[in-house]
């Protein structure tokens, strides 16, 4: 599935010889990732084509005459689409050509030299381990180093990930973003501008039943146990009073296996809870707290009369979703390096045999989108394991389409829209009626 790359702005710059060029600000998951020139991206595309041939998406052509404003805006949009589409191929994502270019781009953008450094990795019990890294190490490499230090089996690394986590007042915990494998944790942490932000190690799957794959590894069991305790203490997981008493007894005995067996029965165990936000259901401006996991989006909505209403959206009934940036970047050279001020995620949902759009306004819209992608990916892998030729019914408004579950042909259900794209749709007065599943 597509990565959350976007290029909301570009700038005119002068080179040493007095010539003019355009510098594109590339954001990943809502955070400034790098700034690059068209010529750099063009050379990178040529290198990728020498490795992967014509299977890559089309790259915006060169202009040999001065570009108009409309042409410049069109190129920016085309480059954005290229970055999103090229990441749909997992082979490209893992390639040295792909990783090395983005590594250098991120280092150069934030003027970071390659050198040895120490990085604190926070575990779910909020204690940290200090590891020696190179500033240019990717998240994949940093995860390997951290896992080796705590004794986590290498074959289980795919079940865990590195995250930027904000540790707030009064023990509040907020997951800012999941670090992509090719991202540089040292650079992303230093450039995040999120107060009291740390790099944390957490499990990265949304299906609680996958716990069973990790129970034979002592280090993995410890991590699951730590995270389960943390989630209960932070009230992300919500045990009943009877469950809480039994869990406390197992914790007193340090019986991790029994504790986790019972924890999997707890409401919202293994879910990721987002910060309080607003939504348009049942009416615009309603407050909500979202918990995501186990193939559902669970919303605790605060109604105007201060009463609460629990609403659950099943992923099997979600057709597609998109993240839209509603704000404006006034000074990308200054302190503003994130898009999290005005973000929305809207998803199309089947209710009472008709499709409706539901909108969630949250600074964690990209993180929420990543969780939705993860749930779909896990479901497809599980179905494919049962029967490689099994087909998924993907509902549409007028008919159903069938897609074979093959890794090379995974369907992408998400998209990113800039403010301009959204305004254009509004002018057409169709409110997303012209969006097709193929476009997402």
N, C-alpha and C positions, 0 to 999 in steps of 0.2 A: 504494500500500500504506500501511497505518497507520504513523503516527509512534509512537515509543516514549514516549508521554505516560503518566504514572501519578500518582495522588494517594494515596500510602500513608497519609497522616496529615492531620488537620485539628485546629484549635484554637479554643477559645472565647475571644473577646476582648471588651473593653468599649470603647465609643466615648466621645466627649467628654461626652455627655449621660447617661452611665450605662447606656445600652442594651447589649444583648449581640448579638454576631454571630459567625459562624464564618469563620475564615480557612483557606483550603485551600492546602496546600503542593504545588505542581505540579512534578513532576520530568520531565526530558527526558533520555533515554538514561542514566538513573541519577544524574543531577546535578540539584540544586535549580535550577529555572529561574525560578520566580516564586511569589509568594503572592498570592492574589486572594480576593475575597469572592464569594458567590453572586450578589449584585446586579450586580457588574461583569460576570460571565460572562453573566448574563441580558441585560443591555443590549447586550453584544457580539453575542449570538445574534440579537437583534432587528435590529441593524445588518446582520448577514450575511443575514438573511432578506429584508430590503428589496432586497438585491442579487441573491441567488440563489434566492429563493422557497422553495417547499416541498421542494426536493431535499435540504435539509439533514437530518441525523438528528434525532430528537426530543430536545428539551431538557427536563431535569427540571422538573416543575411547581413553582410556589410553594406554600408552606404558610402558611396564615393563622393557625394555632394553634401552640402550642408543640410542637416536635418531640421525640419520644422518642429514645432512643439508637439504636434499631433504624432509625427513620426517618432520622436523621442519617447513619448508616452507609450506608443505601440511597442517599441523595442523593449521598454522596461517590463511591460506585461508579458511579452514573449519570453524574455529571459526568466521571469518568474515561473511561467509554465514549464519551461525547459528544466529548471532545477527541481520542480515538483515531479515531473514525469520521469526524469532520468533516475530518480531514486526508487522507482517502482521495481526495478530489477535488482534482486538481492546480490547477484553476481557483481554488478557494478558497485554496489554499496561496499562490498568487501575487497574490492580491487585496490592495489597499491596506488594506481594512478588517481583514483577518486580520493582516497584518504590523504595522500601526500599533498595534493593541491589544497584541500581544505585545511589541512594542518598548517601549511605555510600562510594561507590567507588569514587564518585566525591569529596566528602569532604576529604577523606583520601589522594587522589592523590595530592591535592593542600594544604594539611595540614591545613585545616580550622576547627576550633572548633565550636561546636553548641552553639550559644549565641544570645542574642538580638542585633539587629542592625537597622539602619535607611537606607532606600533606596529611592533615588529620582526617580520618574517615570515621564518621560517627555511626555506631551500631544502634539497633533499635532500643537498647537499654540506655541510650544517650551517653554512654561512655565511648571513648574514641581510641583508635589505634593510630600510631604515627608511622607512616611509610615513606621510604625514600623513593623519589621518582625523578624523571626528567620533565621539565616544564612543557615539553612537546609530546609527552605521553598521552595517548588517547584514553577515553573512558574504558574501552575494552582492555587496554594494557593495565591501567590503574586497578581495575577490578581483579585482574589476574594476580597482581602483586598483593592486594589486600586479602584476597581469598587464600593465597599461599600462606600468609602470615597467621591467619586464624585456623588453617587446616581444612578449609572447604574443598571438597572434591572438585577437581577441574571439570569433570563431566556434568556437574550440576550448575555451572556458571550461568547457563542460559535461563535459569529460574530466578536469577537475582539481577539487580541493576543498581547503578549509582544515580542519586537524585540530589538536586539542590533543595535543601530543607531550611525553612525559616523557623528559628526557635524564638517564640515571642514571650511576652510577659505572662506570669502566672502559669507557666508550663504549657502555654499554647504551642501547638505544632502545626505547621502548614507546609505541605509539599508544593514547592514552586514549579519544578519541572523534572522530567526524566532526562538524564543526559544521554544523548545519542552515542552509539559506539565510537564514532569517528570524532566526537567532540573532545576538546582538551579541558579536563576538569580544572586544572590549575588556572587556565585563562578564563574559563566561564565563571568560576567562583569570583575571581578578582574583578570581573567586569559586570557582575550581575546587579550591583547597586541595591540589592535587597539587604536591609539591615539585619545583622546577626544571622547571616546565611551560612550554612555549612554543607559539606558534601556528606551524604548519608548513604548507607548500604541497606537496602530493603529487598524483600522478595518482589518479583515483577511478574506476576500472573494474577488473573482475576477469577480463576476457577478454584475454589477452596479444595476440591477433590484432588488437585495436583500435589497437595501436601504429602500424599502417600508416596510420591516419587523421591522424597527427600529424607524419609524417616530413618534410613539406615546409615546416614552420614552424621556423625556426632556434631560437627560444626554446623551443618544445615539445621539439625534439630534444635541446637542452641539458638540459632537466629530466628527460627519459627516461634520458639518459646518466648524469646525476648519481645518479638513484634506482637504476639498475641497479648502479652501482659501490657505492653504499651498501648495497644489499641483499646483495651478494656479500660485502662486508667484514663485515657483521653476521651472515653465515651464514644469512640468510633464504632466499637462493637458493644452491643447492649444486652448483657445477660439478664435473665430474670433473677429475682432474689434467691430462689432455690439454686439456680445455676451458679450464682456468685458465691454462695456458701461452699458448694462442692469444689469450685475452682480454687477457692482460698485454701481448702484442705489439701488439695493436690499440690498447690504451690508450697504449702508448709512442708509437705513430704518431699518436695523437689521431684515429684513424679511427672516429668515432662510429657511422657507419652500419654498418660491418662488425662493430663490437663488439656493437651491438644485435641484428643478425641472428643472431649466434652466441648471444648471451645468451638469446634466445627459445627456444633448444634446451636450456637449462640447467634442471635439476629445480627446480621451485618458483619459476621466474622470474615476477615479477609477482604473486606471492602475498603476502598479509599474514600475518605470523607473530604469534601471540599469546604472552603471557607463559606460563611453565610453570603448569600447572593440574592438576586431578585429574578422573577420569571413573570411570564404573561398569563399564567394559569393559576387559579380560575379567572383572575382578572389582572390587568397590567399593574406592575409594581408590587406584586405579592412577594413577601420575603420567603426564602427557601434555604434549606440545608440539604445538599445532595450527597448521597452515598452510592458509590458505583462498584459493582462486582457481581459475580455469579449470574451473568447474563441479564442484568436489570439495572435500571436507574431508579433509585429509591429517593423520593423527595418528601421532606417534611416541610409543608407549606404553612406559613403563618397567615391567617385570614385577617381581614380588616377589624374584626371584633376580637382579635388577639387569640382566638382559638386556633388549634393546629389541625391540619388534615394530611394524612399520609397517602401519597399517590405513588404507584409503582408502574414504571414503563418497562415492558419486556423487550429485550433486544430482538427477539424473533419477529416483532411487529414494527421495528424501525426500518424504514426503507433507505434513508440516506440522511446525512447531516452536513452542515457547513459552519465554518467559523468566519465571522465578519468583523473587520476592524472599523469602528465607527468614529475614531478620533482623527486628529491631525498632528503630525510631527512638525513642530515649529522650529526646533533647533537640534538637528541630529548630531551636531558636533559638540553640543553641550552635554548636560547631565542626563538627558532623556535617552535611554537606550532600550526601553521596553515598549511594547504595544499593549500593556495590560491595563491601561487606564479605561479604555472603552472597547470591550470585546463582547461579542455575543456568540452563542452557539445555538443554532436552531436545527431541529430534527423533524423529519416527516414521519408521522406515526399513524398506524391503522387503529381507529377506534370506531366501534359500531359500524363496521363495514365501509368506512370512508376515511380518506387520508387527510390529516390535519397537521399544521405546522405548530410546534411548540418552541418557545424562545426562552433561553436562559442567558441572563446577563451576568457574567462572571469574569474576573481577571484570570481565572484558571481555565479558560475555554480551551486552550491548546492541550493542557493536561487532560481535561475531560475527553477531548477528541482522541488522545492517545489511548486512554482507557477503553473507549468504545472500539477502537481498532483492535486492541488486544483481545477483547472479548470475542469479536468476530473471528480473528485469527485462530484463537484456541478452539472455537467451535468447529471451524473448518478442518483443523488438524485432527480433532477427535473423530469427526465423521469420516475423514479420509482414511484413518487407521482402521475403521470398521469395514470400509469397502472403498477401495481406490476409485471405483467407477460410480460411486454414489453421486446423486445430483441434488442440488439445493434448489428449492422453489423460491425465487425472489419475486415477491408480489409487486405489481405495478397497478396504476389506476385502471387500466383497461384490460390487462391480460397478465399472464405469468410467464416469466422467462426461466429457462433452466440453464444452469452453469455447471459444468464438470468441475469438481474440486481438484484442481491441479495447481501446484505451487507457482508454475510459470504463468498461469492464467487467472490469478486471484483478482477478484473484482474490487474496485476501489469505491467506497461508499461516501467518502468525505471530500470536502473541498475548502479552499480559503478564498474569501471574497474581500476585496478592498472596499473602502467607502464608496469610491467612484462606481464600482460595479453595482453596488446595491442601489445607489441613486438612479443609475440607468434603468434598472429593472422597475423601480418605482415610477419613473416617467412613462414607461410602457404600460403602466396601470394594470399589471397582471400579477403582482405580488408572488413571484416565484412560480407562477403557473407554467412558464416556458422552460423550466429546468427539467432536463431529462436525466434519467439514471446514468446514461452513458457519459454525461458531462461531469458527473461527480466521481 
